[in-house]
Amino acid sequence: MKNRLKVLRAERGLTQAALAKLLDVSREAINAIETGRYDPSLSLAFKIARLFGQPAEAIFDDERS
């Protein structure tokens, strides 16, 4: 799944570790999501969306369009 997580994180000056702490996940999980090796659970996707103040659809793209 493509996503804009790395861009959003960088725009806010957050490291992967800082974002991971805010979301209560590992830094490795953030890295895996950013590189497309791991798709977040629905609850984590919503948590990320709330943190960045955007709808989940604006951050994650299932590439089926």
Wavefront OBJ file of the C-alpha trace (Angstrom):
o trace
v 0.000 0.000 0.000
v 1.378 3.373 -0.992
v 1.308 6.067 1.649
v 2.417 9.602 2.470
v 3.595 8.845 5.997
v 7.259 9.662 5.405
v 6.376 13.023 3.839
v 3.946 13.955 6.615
v 6.426 12.915 9.277
v 9.226 14.957 7.677
v 6.987 18.022 7.301
v 6.479 17.979 11.054
v 10.131 17.355 11.845
v 9.467 14.009 13.507
v 11.920 11.142 13.520
v 10.662 7.617 13.020
v 11.342 6.986 16.709
v 9.372 10.061 17.805
v 6.407 9.125 15.627
v 6.553 5.547 16.867
v 6.396 6.774 20.452
v 3.369 8.975 19.695
v 1.601 6.001 18.086
v 2.775 3.428 20.648
v 4.438 1.205 18.035
v 8.065 0.348 17.270
v 10.330 2.442 15.085
v 10.688 -0.635 12.901
v 6.917 -0.659 12.351
v 7.032 2.960 11.174
v 9.893 2.139 8.822
v 8.035 -0.878 7.428
v 4.865 1.179 6.827
v 6.815 3.990 5.146
v 8.597 1.574 2.808
v 5.424 -0.336 1.950
v 6.580 -3.600 3.523
v 3.765 -3.540 6.102
v 0.173 -2.338 5.897
v -1.057 -0.886 9.186
v -4.115 -2.280 10.891
v -7.281 -0.268 10.437
v -7.052 1.027 13.997
v -3.432 2.127 13.488
v -4.304 3.787 10.162
v -7.060 5.774 11.898
v -4.695 6.687 14.737
v -2.153 7.970 12.196
v -4.859 9.923 10.377
v -6.045 11.568 13.613
v -2.483 12.464 14.576
v -1.909 14.246 11.270
v -5.418 15.715 11.104
v -6.225 14.130 7.764
v -8.602 11.432 6.561
v -6.986 8.020 6.211
v -7.662 8.128 2.454
v -5.416 11.194 2.181
v -2.507 9.267 3.709
v -2.981 5.722 2.427
v -3.691 4.594 -1.153
v -4.581 0.989 -1.941
v -3.413 1.492 -5.565
v -6.545 -0.074 -7.036
v -7.674 3.069 -8.895
l 1 2 3 4 5 6 7 8 9 10 11 12 13 14 15 16 17 18 19 20 21 22 23 24 25 26 27 28 29 30 31 32 33 34 35 36 37 38 39 40 41 42 43 44 45 46 47 48 49 50 51 52 53 54 55 56 57 58 59 60 61 62 63 64 65
